[in-house]
Amino acid sequence: MAAEIFKVRASFETLDGEPLTGERFMVGLRDADRFFDDKLGMSGLDPDGVAEFLVFAKDILSIDSPHERTPDL
């Protein structure tokens, strides 16, 4: 498998459309697999309500998804 890197960027906002921010908020990223999801990382939110992750292809491979090529977020 090539050494691929996926960049995941997610933004969060309040019902009023304002960026959701604050140290109390954490975002978890997981790759869905058949039996056990792979934990890919945790991130806080920046002042614009954005969380970013870099996911390496090797991090999405596991015993219950040996041929997976892209993350199932």
PDB file of N, CA, C and O in Angstrom:
ATOM      1  N   MET A   1       0.852  -1.189   0.000  1.00  0.00           N
ATOM      2  CA  MET A   1       0.000   0.000   0.000  1.00  0.00           C
ATOM      3  C   MET A   1       0.889   1.240   0.000  1.00  0.00           C
ATOM      4  O   MET A   1       1.884   1.298   0.723  1.00  0.00           O
ATOM      5  N   ALA A   2       0.535   2.207  -0.794  1.00  0.00           N
ATOM      6  CA  ALA A   2       1.290   3.457  -0.831  1.00  0.00           C
ATOM      7  C   ALA A   2       1.120   4.209   0.476  1.00  0.00           C
ATOM      8  O   ALA A   2       0.127   4.031   1.181  1.00  0.00           O
ATOM      9  N   ALA A   3       2.083   5.042   0.790  1.00  0.00           N
ATOM     10  CA  ALA A   3       2.031   5.826   2.030  1.00  0.00           C
ATOM     11  C   ALA A   3       1.110   7.022   1.827  1.00  0.00           C
ATOM     12  O   ALA A   3       1.571   8.157   1.708  1.00  0.00           O
ATOM     13  N   GLU A   4      -0.180   6.765   1.790  1.00  0.00           N
ATOM     14  CA  GLU A   4      -1.163   7.825   1.569  1.00  0.00           C
ATOM     15  C   GLU A   4      -1.523   8.509   2.877  1.00  0.00           C
ATOM     16  O   GLU A   4      -1.530   7.902   3.948  1.00  0.00           O
ATOM     17  N   ILE A   5      -1.820   9.794   2.749  1.00  0.00           N
ATOM     18  CA  ILE A   5      -2.259  10.582   3.902  1.00  0.00           C
ATOM     19  C   ILE A   5      -3.587  11.227   3.536  1.00  0.00           C
ATOM     20  O   ILE A   5      -3.734  11.804   2.459  1.00  0.00           O
ATOM     21  N   PHE A   6      -4.543  11.123   4.436  1.00  0.00           N
ATOM     22  CA  PHE A   6      -5.845  11.751   4.254  1.00  0.00           C
ATOM     23  C   PHE A   6      -5.955  12.906   5.231  1.00  0.00           C
ATOM     24  O   PHE A   6      -5.623  12.761   6.407  1.00  0.00           O
ATOM     25  N   LYS A   7      -6.418  14.050   4.752  1.00  0.00           N
ATOM     26  CA  LYS A   7      -6.664  15.194   5.636  1.00  0.00           C
ATOM     27  C   LYS A   7      -8.170  15.286   5.852  1.00  0.00           C
ATOM     28  O   LYS A   7      -8.949  15.369   4.901  1.00  0.00           O
ATOM     29  N   VAL A   8      -8.557  15.269   7.111  1.00  0.00           N
ATOM     30  CA  VAL A   8      -9.966  15.370   7.473  1.00  0.00           C
ATOM     31  C   VAL A   8     -10.170  16.693   8.181  1.00  0.00           C
ATOM     32  O   VAL A   8      -9.479  17.006   9.151  1.00  0.00           O
ATOM     33  N   ARG A   9     -11.120  17.462   7.692  1.00  0.00           N
ATOM     34  CA  ARG A   9     -11.414  18.779   8.272  1.00  0.00           C
ATOM     35  C   ARG A   9     -12.918  18.841   8.515  1.00  0.00           C
ATOM     36  O   ARG A   9     -13.711  18.646   7.594  1.00  0.00           O
ATOM     37  N   ALA A  10     -13.302  19.111   9.748  1.00  0.00           N
ATOM     38  CA  ALA A  10     -14.719  19.194  10.108  1.00  0.00           C
ATOM     39  C   ALA A  10     -14.973  20.492  10.838  1.00  0.00           C
ATOM     40  O   ALA A  10     -14.180  20.896  11.689  1.00  0.00           O
ATOM     41  N   SER A  11     -16.079  21.152  10.510  1.00  0.00           N
ATOM     42  CA  SER A  11     -16.418  22.398  11.201  1.00  0.00           C
ATOM     43  C   SER A  11     -17.720  22.204  11.968  1.00  0.00           C
ATOM     44  O   SER A  11     -18.611  21.462  11.556  1.00  0.00           O
ATOM     45  N   PHE A  12     -17.795  22.900  13.097  1.00  0.00           N
ATOM     46  CA  PHE A  12     -18.940  22.784  13.996  1.00  0.00           C
ATOM     47  C   PHE A  12     -19.452  24.177  14.300  1.00  0.00           C
ATOM     48  O   PHE A  12     -18.675  25.114  14.487  1.00  0.00           O
ATOM     49  N   GLU A  13     -20.779  24.302  14.349  1.00  0.00           N
ATOM     50  CA  GLU A  13     -21.372  25.610  14.649  1.00  0.00           C
ATOM     51  C   GLU A  13     -22.605  25.435  15.525  1.00  0.00           C
ATOM     52  O   GLU A  13     -23.186  24.353  15.617  1.00  0.00           O
ATOM     53  N   THR A  14     -22.984  26.538  16.165  1.00  0.00           N
ATOM     54  CA  THR A  14     -24.172  26.546  17.004  1.00  0.00           C
ATOM     55  C   THR A  14     -25.417  26.588  16.114  1.00  0.00           C
ATOM     56  O   THR A  14     -25.309  26.757  14.900  1.00  0.00           O
ATOM     57  N   LEU A  15     -26.566  26.439  16.703  1.00  0.00           N
ATOM     58  CA  LEU A  15     -27.811  26.537  15.937  1.00  0.00           C
ATOM     59  C   LEU A  15     -27.979  27.899  15.292  1.00  0.00           C
ATOM     60  O   LEU A  15     -28.700  28.036  14.304  1.00  0.00           O
ATOM     61  N   ASP A  16     -27.311  28.918  15.850  1.00  0.00           N
ATOM     62  CA  ASP A  16     -27.368  30.272  15.299  1.00  0.00           C
ATOM     63  C   ASP A  16     -26.355  30.491  14.184  1.00  0.00           C
ATOM     64  O   ASP A  16     -26.295  31.580  13.613  1.00  0.00           O
ATOM     65  N   GLY A  17     -25.556  29.472  13.863  1.00  0.00           N
ATOM     66  CA  GLY A  17     -24.570  29.594  12.798  1.00  0.00           C
ATOM     67  C   GLY A  17     -23.227  30.141  13.240  1.00  0.00           C
ATOM     68  O   GLY A  17     -22.364  30.409  12.404  1.00  0.00           O
ATOM     69  N   GLU A  18     -23.036  30.311  14.552  1.00  0.00           N
ATOM     70  CA  GLU A  18     -21.762  30.798  15.070  1.00  0.00           C
ATOM     71  C   GLU A  18     -20.804  29.613  15.277  1.00  0.00           C
ATOM     72  O   GLU A  18     -21.247  28.508  15.589  1.00  0.00           O
ATOM     73  N   PRO A  19     -19.493  29.841  15.105  1.00  0.00           N
ATOM     74  CA  PRO A  19     -18.543  28.750  15.333  1.00  0.00           C
ATOM     75  C   PRO A  19     -18.633  28.228  16.764  1.00  0.00           C
ATOM     76  O   PRO A  19     -18.732  29.008  17.712  1.00  0.00           O
ATOM     77  N   LEU A  20     -18.597  26.924  16.911  1.00  0.00           N
ATOM     78  CA  LEU A  20     -18.591  26.285  18.223  1.00  0.00           C
ATOM     79  C   LEU A  20     -17.142  26.234  18.689  1.00  0.00           C
ATOM     80  O   LEU A  20     -16.298  25.628  18.029  1.00  0.00           O
ATOM     81  N   THR A  21     -16.858  26.847  19.789  1.00  0.00           N
ATOM     82  CA  THR A  21     -15.482  26.914  20.281  1.00  0.00           C
ATOM     83  C   THR A  21     -15.456  26.696  21.780  1.00  0.00           C
ATOM     84  O   THR A  21     -16.493  26.679  22.443  1.00  0.00           O
ATOM     85  N   GLY A  22     -14.262  26.530  22.297  1.00  0.00           N
ATOM     86  CA  GLY A  22     -14.094  26.380  23.730  1.00  0.00           C
ATOM     87  C   GLY A  22     -13.291  25.143  24.055  1.00  0.00           C
ATOM     88  O   GLY A  22     -13.354  24.138  23.346  1.00  0.00           O
ATOM     89  N   GLU A  23     -12.540  25.225  25.126  1.00  0.00           N
ATOM     90  CA  GLU A  23     -11.668  24.123  25.522  1.00  0.00           C
ATOM     91  C   GLU A  23     -12.436  22.884  25.964  1.00  0.00           C
ATOM     92  O   GLU A  23     -11.871  21.790  25.996  1.00  0.00           O
ATOM     93  N   ARG A  24     -13.704  23.035  26.303  1.00  0.00           N
ATOM     94  CA  ARG A  24     -14.468  21.878  26.785  1.00  0.00           C
ATOM     95  C   ARG A  24     -14.902  20.938  25.648  1.00  0.00           C
ATOM     96  O   ARG A  24     -15.357  19.823  25.903  1.00  0.00           O
ATOM     97  N   PHE A  25     -14.759  21.391  24.400  1.00  0.00           N
ATOM     98  CA  PHE A  25     -15.173  20.572  23.259  1.00  0.00           C
ATOM     99  C   PHE A  25     -13.980  19.826  22.669  1.00  0.00           C
ATOM    100  O   PHE A  25     -12.933  20.411  22.394  1.00  0.00           O
ATOM    101  N   MET A  26     -14.166  18.516  22.480  1.00  0.00           N
ATOM    102  CA  MET A  26     -13.163  17.666  21.833  1.00  0.00           C
ATOM    103  C   MET A  26     -13.874  16.838  20.766  1.00  0.00           C
ATOM    104  O   MET A  26     -15.012  16.407  20.951  1.00  0.00           O
ATOM    105  N   VAL A  27     -13.194  16.626  19.661  1.00  0.00           N
ATOM    106  CA  VAL A  27     -13.740  15.844  18.555  1.00  0.00           C
ATOM    107  C   VAL A  27     -12.915  14.571  18.426  1.00  0.00           C
ATOM    108  O   VAL A  27     -11.686  14.623  18.378  1.00  0.00           O
ATOM    109  N   GLY A  28     -13.583  13.444  18.372  1.00  0.00           N
ATOM    110  CA  GLY A  28     -12.910  12.166  18.170  1.00  0.00           C
ATOM    111  C   GLY A  28     -13.177  11.667  16.761  1.00  0.00           C
ATOM    112  O   GLY A  28     -14.294  11.772  16.256  1.00  0.00           O
ATOM    113  N   LEU A  29     -12.144  11.122  16.129  1.00  0.00           N
ATOM    114  CA  LEU A  29     -12.276  10.586  14.778  1.00  0.00           C
ATOM    115  C   LEU A  29     -12.026   9.080  14.825  1.00  0.00           C
ATOM    116  O   LEU A  29     -11.038   8.617  15.395  1.00  0.00           O
ATOM    117  N   ARG A  30     -12.942   8.329  14.214  1.00  0.00           N
ATOM    118  CA  ARG A  30     -12.831   6.864  14.206  1.00  0.00           C
ATOM    119  C   ARG A  30     -13.077   6.343  12.794  1.00  0.00           C
ATOM    120  O   ARG A  30     -13.830   6.929  12.015  1.00  0.00           O
ATOM    121  N   ASP A  31     -12.427   5.239  12.493  1.00  0.00           N
ATOM    122  CA  ASP A  31     -12.632   4.522  11.244  1.00  0.00           C
ATOM    123  C   ASP A  31     -13.544   3.344  11.557  1.00  0.00           C
ATOM    124  O   ASP A  31     -13.190   2.485  12.365  1.00  0.00           O
ATOM    125  N   ALA A  32     -14.703   3.295  10.933  1.00  0.00           N
ATOM    126  CA  ALA A  32     -15.675   2.231  11.212  1.00  0.00           C
ATOM    127  C   ALA A  32     -15.214   0.916  10.590  1.00  0.00           C
ATOM    128  O   ALA A  32     -14.918   0.859   9.396  1.00  0.00           O
ATOM    129  N   ASP A  33     -15.156  -0.121  11.387  1.00  0.00           N
ATOM    130  CA  ASP A  33     -14.802  -1.454  10.941  1.00  0.00           C
ATOM    131  C   ASP A  33     -15.882  -2.446  11.370  1.00  0.00           C
ATOM    132  O   ASP A  33     -16.790  -2.097  12.125  1.00  0.00           O
ATOM    133  N   ARG A  34     -15.778  -3.660  10.894  1.00  0.00           N
ATOM    134  CA  ARG A  34     -16.805  -4.671  11.156  1.00  0.00           C
ATOM    135  C   ARG A  34     -16.994  -4.958  12.643  1.00  0.00           C
ATOM    136  O   ARG A  34     -18.129  -5.001  13.118  1.00  0.00           O
ATOM    137  N   PHE A  35     -15.907  -5.154  13.386  1.00  0.00           N
ATOM    138  CA  PHE A  35     -16.024  -5.519  14.793  1.00  0.00           C
ATOM    139  C   PHE A  35     -15.581  -4.419  15.754  1.00  0.00           C
ATOM    140  O   PHE A  35     -16.257  -4.150  16.747  1.00  0.00           O
ATOM    141  N   PHE A  36     -14.451  -3.785  15.460  1.00  0.00           N
ATOM    142  CA  PHE A  36     -13.907  -2.753  16.344  1.00  0.00           C
ATOM    143  C   PHE A  36     -13.482  -1.543  15.525  1.00  0.00           C
ATOM    144  O   PHE A  36     -12.715  -1.678  14.572  1.00  0.00           O
ATOM    145  N   ASP A  37     -13.972  -0.367  15.888  1.00  0.00           N
ATOM    146  CA  ASP A  37     -13.585   0.852  15.186  1.00  0.00           C
ATOM    147  C   ASP A  37     -12.161   1.246  15.572  1.00  0.00           C
ATOM    148  O   ASP A  37     -11.755   1.104  16.725  1.00  0.00           O
ATOM    149  N   ASP A  38     -11.403   1.750  14.576  1.00  0.00           N
ATOM    150  CA  ASP A  38     -10.053   2.234  14.832  1.00  0.00           C
ATOM    151  C   ASP A  38     -10.120   3.674  15.322  1.00  0.00           C
ATOM    152  O   ASP A  38     -10.764   4.515  14.695  1.00  0.00           O
ATOM    153  N   LYS A  39      -9.465   3.961  16.427  1.00  0.00           N
ATOM    154  CA  LYS A  39      -9.380   5.330  16.938  1.00  0.00           C
ATOM    155  C   LYS A  39      -8.275   6.047  16.169  1.00  0.00           C
ATOM    156  O   LYS A  39      -7.113   5.643  16.216  1.00  0.00           O
ATOM    157  N   LEU A  40      -8.643   7.110  15.466  1.00  0.00           N
ATOM    158  CA  LEU A  40      -7.691   7.815  14.620  1.00  0.00           C
ATOM    159  C   LEU A  40      -7.177   9.109  15.226  1.00  0.00           C
ATOM    160  O   LEU A  40      -6.166   9.640  14.763  1.00  0.00           O
ATOM    161  N   GLY A  41      -7.834   9.624  16.233  1.00  0.00           N
ATOM    162  CA  GLY A  41      -7.329  10.831  16.870  1.00  0.00           C
ATOM    163  C   GLY A  41      -8.388  11.632  17.590  1.00  0.00           C
ATOM    164  O   GLY A  41      -9.588  11.374  17.492  1.00  0.00           O
ATOM    165  N   MET A  42      -7.894  12.614  18.317  1.00  0.00           N
ATOM    166  CA  MET A  42      -8.741  13.562  19.046  1.00  0.00           C
ATOM    167  C   MET A  42      -8.225  14.956  18.729  1.00  0.00           C
ATOM    168  O   MET A  42      -7.028  15.145  18.515  1.00  0.00           O
ATOM    169  N   SER A  43      -9.120  15.928  18.697  1.00  0.00           N
ATOM    170  CA  SER A  43      -8.720  17.307  18.425  1.00  0.00           C
ATOM    171  C   SER A  43      -9.671  18.258  19.130  1.00  0.00           C
ATOM    172  O   SER A  43     -10.857  17.974  19.300  1.00  0.00           O
ATOM    173  N   GLY A  44      -9.125  19.377  19.528  1.00  0.00           N
ATOM    174  CA  GLY A  44      -9.964  20.467  20.004  1.00  0.00           C
ATOM    175  C   GLY A  44     -10.466  21.252  18.804  1.00  0.00           C
ATOM    176  O   GLY A  44     -10.168  20.911  17.659  1.00  0.00           O
ATOM    177  N   LEU A  45     -11.219  22.291  19.069  1.00  0.00           N
ATOM    178  CA  LEU A  45     -11.734  23.149  18.004  1.00  0.00           C
ATOM    179  C   LEU A  45     -10.966  24.459  17.981  1.00  0.00           C
ATOM    180  O   LEU A  45     -10.691  25.039  19.031  1.00  0.00           O
ATOM    181  N   ASP A  46     -10.619  24.927  16.788  1.00  0.00           N
ATOM    182  CA  ASP A  46      -9.930  26.207  16.679  1.00  0.00           C
ATOM    183  C   ASP A  46     -10.949  27.341  16.833  1.00  0.00           C
ATOM    184  O   ASP A  46     -12.138  27.059  16.984  1.00  0.00           O
ATOM    185  N   PRO A  47     -10.533  28.604  16.801  1.00  0.00           N
ATOM    186  CA  PRO A  47     -11.480  29.718  16.988  1.00  0.00           C
ATOM    187  C   PRO A  47     -12.595  29.785  15.939  1.00  0.00           C
ATOM    188  O   PRO A  47     -13.612  30.444  16.152  1.00  0.00           O
ATOM    189  N   ASP A  48     -12.402  29.103  14.809  1.00  0.00           N
ATOM    190  CA  ASP A  48     -13.438  29.063  13.773  1.00  0.00           C
ATOM    191  C   ASP A  48     -14.333  27.831  13.890  1.00  0.00           C
ATOM    192  O   ASP A  48     -15.183  27.597  13.031  1.00  0.00           O
ATOM    193  N   GLY A  49     -14.143  27.036  14.961  1.00  0.00           N
ATOM    194  CA  GLY A  49     -14.951  25.846  15.167  1.00  0.00           C
ATOM    195  C   GLY A  49     -14.522  24.664  14.320  1.00  0.00           C
ATOM    196  O   GLY A  49     -15.331  23.780  14.037  1.00  0.00           O
ATOM    197  N   VAL A  50     -13.254  24.633  13.909  1.00  0.00           N
ATOM    198  CA  VAL A  50     -12.749  23.598  13.006  1.00  0.00           C
ATOM    199  C   VAL A  50     -11.807  22.645  13.738  1.00  0.00           C
ATOM    200  O   VAL A  50     -10.985  23.063  14.553  1.00  0.00           O
ATOM    201  N   ALA A  51     -11.945  21.354  13.427  1.00  0.00           N
ATOM    202  CA  ALA A  51     -11.015  20.318  13.897  1.00  0.00           C
ATOM    203  C   ALA A  51     -10.382  19.700  12.654  1.00  0.00           C
ATOM    204  O   ALA A  51     -11.074  19.416  11.676  1.00  0.00           O
ATOM    205  N   GLU A  52      -9.064  19.492  12.693  1.00  0.00           N
ATOM    206  CA  GLU A  52      -8.362  18.885  11.565  1.00  0.00           C
ATOM    207  C   GLU A  52      -7.568  17.667  12.016  1.00  0.00           C
ATOM    208  O   GLU A  52      -7.024  17.630  13.120  1.00  0.00           O
ATOM    209  N   PHE A  53      -7.516  16.682  11.144  1.00  0.00           N
ATOM    210  CA  PHE A  53      -6.792  15.437  11.408  1.00  0.00           C
ATOM    211  C   PHE A  53      -6.000  15.048  10.175  1.00  0.00           C
ATOM    212  O   PHE A  53      -6.454  15.266   9.052  1.00  0.00           O
ATOM    213  N   LEU A  54      -4.827  14.479  10.370  1.00  0.00           N
ATOM    214  CA  LEU A  54      -4.090  13.806   9.309  1.00  0.00           C
ATOM    215  C   LEU A  54      -4.140  12.320   9.620  1.00  0.00           C
ATOM    216  O   LEU A  54      -3.743  11.890  10.703  1.00  0.00           O
ATOM    217  N   VAL A  55      -4.626  11.544   8.672  1.00  0.00           N
ATOM    218  CA  VAL A  55      -4.789  10.111   8.853  1.00  0.00           C
ATOM    219  C   VAL A  55      -3.902   9.398   7.847  1.00  0.00           C
ATOM    220  O   VAL A  55      -4.005   9.630   6.643  1.00  0.00           O
ATOM    221  N   PHE A  56      -3.039   8.537   8.339  1.00  0.00           N
ATOM    222  CA  PHE A  56      -2.171   7.754   7.473  1.00  0.00           C
ATOM    223  C   PHE A  56      -2.866   6.450   7.105  1.00  0.00           C
ATOM    224  O   PHE A  56      -3.562   5.857   7.930  1.00  0.00           O
ATOM    225  N   ALA A  57      -2.679   6.009   5.878  1.00  0.00           N
ATOM    226  CA  ALA A  57      -3.334   4.791   5.395  1.00  0.00           C
ATOM    227  C   ALA A  57      -3.052   3.605   6.310  1.00  0.00           C
ATOM    228  O   ALA A  57      -3.934   2.774   6.525  1.00  0.00           O
ATOM    229  N   LYS A  58      -1.839   3.510   6.853  1.00  0.00           N
ATOM    230  CA  LYS A  58      -1.495   2.377   7.731  1.00  0.00           C
ATOM    231  C   LYS A  58      -2.338   2.366   9.005  1.00  0.00           C
ATOM    232  O   LYS A  58      -2.503   1.315   9.625  1.00  0.00           O
ATOM    233  N   ASP A  59      -2.878   3.530   9.404  1.00  0.00           N
ATOM    234  CA  ASP A  59      -3.674   3.611  10.628  1.00  0.00           C
ATOM    235  C   ASP A  59      -5.088   3.055  10.465  1.00  0.00           C
ATOM    236  O   ASP A  59      -5.773   2.812  11.458  1.00  0.00           O
ATOM    237  N   ILE A  60      -5.531   2.852   9.223  1.00  0.00           N
ATOM    238  CA  ILE A  60      -6.892   2.344   9.018  1.00  0.00           C
ATOM    239  C   ILE A  60      -6.913   0.836   8.824  1.00  0.00           C
ATOM    240  O   ILE A  60      -7.984   0.231   8.777  1.00  0.00           O
ATOM    241  N   LEU A  61      -5.735   0.224   8.712  1.00  0.00           N
ATOM    242  CA  LEU A  61      -5.683  -1.231   8.553  1.00  0.00           C
ATOM    243  C   LEU A  61      -5.786  -1.908   9.910  1.00  0.00           C
ATOM    244  O   LEU A  61      -5.141  -1.492  10.872  1.00  0.00           O
ATOM    245  N   SER A  62      -6.594  -2.946   9.980  1.00  0.00           N
ATOM    246  CA  SER A  62      -6.705  -3.719  11.207  1.00  0.00           C
ATOM    247  C   SER A  62      -7.121  -5.135  10.844  1.00  0.00           C
ATOM    248  O   SER A  62      -7.401  -5.429   9.682  1.00  0.00           O
ATOM    249  N   ILE A  63      -7.159  -5.991  11.819  1.00  0.00           N
ATOM    250  CA  ILE A  63      -7.452  -7.402  11.576  1.00  0.00           C
ATOM    251  C   ILE A  63      -8.851  -7.611  10.999  1.00  0.00           C
ATOM    252  O   ILE A  63      -9.075  -8.573  10.265  1.00  0.00           O
ATOM    253  N   ASP A  64      -9.795  -6.724  11.320  1.00  0.00           N
ATOM    254  CA  ASP A  64     -11.149  -6.873  10.799  1.00  0.00           C
ATOM    255  C   ASP A  64     -11.396  -6.068   9.527  1.00  0.00           C
ATOM    256  O   ASP A  64     -12.528  -6.003   9.047  1.00  0.00           O
ATOM    257  N   SER A  65     -10.344  -5.450   8.974  1.00  0.00           N
ATOM    258  CA  SER A  65     -10.458  -4.741   7.691  1.00  0.00           C
ATOM    259  C   SER A  65      -9.099  -4.746   6.977  1.00  0.00           C
ATOM    260  O   SER A  65      -8.556  -3.679   6.693  1.00  0.00           O
ATOM    261  N   PRO A  66      -8.546  -5.924   6.683  1.00  0.00           N
ATOM    262  CA  PRO A  66      -7.190  -6.010   6.152  1.00  0.00           C
ATOM    263  C   PRO A  66      -7.002  -5.436   4.750  1.00  0.00           C
ATOM    264  O   PRO A  66      -5.873  -5.130   4.365  1.00  0.00           O
ATOM    265  N   HIS A  67      -8.065  -5.283   3.988  1.00  0.00           N
ATOM    266  CA  HIS A  67      -7.936  -4.797   2.607  1.00  0.00           C
ATOM    267  C   HIS A  67      -8.504  -3.395   2.416  1.00  0.00           C
ATOM    268  O   HIS A  67      -8.700  -2.948   1.286  1.00  0.00           O
ATOM    269  N   GLU A  68      -8.763  -2.720   3.497  1.00  0.00           N
ATOM    270  CA  GLU A  68      -9.338  -1.371   3.436  1.00  0.00           C
ATOM    271  C   GLU A  68      -8.326  -0.402   2.827  1.00  0.00           C
ATOM    272  O   GLU A  68      -7.146  -0.425   3.178  1.00  0.00           O
ATOM    273  N   ARG A  69      -8.793   0.445   1.919  1.00  0.00           N
ATOM    274  CA  ARG A  69      -7.911   1.407   1.251  1.00  0.00           C
ATOM    275  C   ARG A  69      -8.165   2.851   1.665  1.00  0.00           C
ATOM    276  O   ARG A  69      -7.275   3.697   1.575  1.00  0.00           O
ATOM    277  N   THR A  70      -9.380   3.127   2.119  1.00  0.00           N
ATOM    278  CA  THR A  70      -9.736   4.482   2.559  1.00  0.00           C
ATOM    279  C   THR A  70     -10.493   4.380   3.882  1.00  0.00           C
ATOM    280  O   THR A  70     -11.141   3.366   4.143  1.00  0.00           O
ATOM    281  N   PRO A  71     -10.420   5.406   4.712  1.00  0.00           N
ATOM    282  CA  PRO A  71     -11.126   5.347   6.002  1.00  0.00           C
ATOM    283  C   PRO A  71     -12.644   5.483   5.828  1.00  0.00           C
ATOM    284  O   PRO A  71     -13.125   6.199   4.950  1.00  0.00           O
ATOM    285  N   ASP A  72     -13.370   4.784   6.679  1.00  0.00           N
ATOM    286  CA  ASP A  72     -14.839   4.908   6.758  1.00  0.00           C
ATOM    287  C   ASP A  72     -15.112   5.736   7.997  1.00  0.00           C
ATOM    288  O   ASP A  72     -15.179   5.196   9.101  1.00  0.00           O
ATOM    289  N   LEU A  73     -15.267   7.017   7.832  1.00  0.00           N
ATOM    290  CA  LEU A  73     -15.370   7.921   8.972  1.00  0.00           C
ATOM    291  C   LEU A  73     -16.796   8.015   9.494  1.00  0.00           C
ATOM    292  O   LEU A  73     -17.054   8.738  10.456  1.00  0.00           O
TER     293      LEU A  73
END
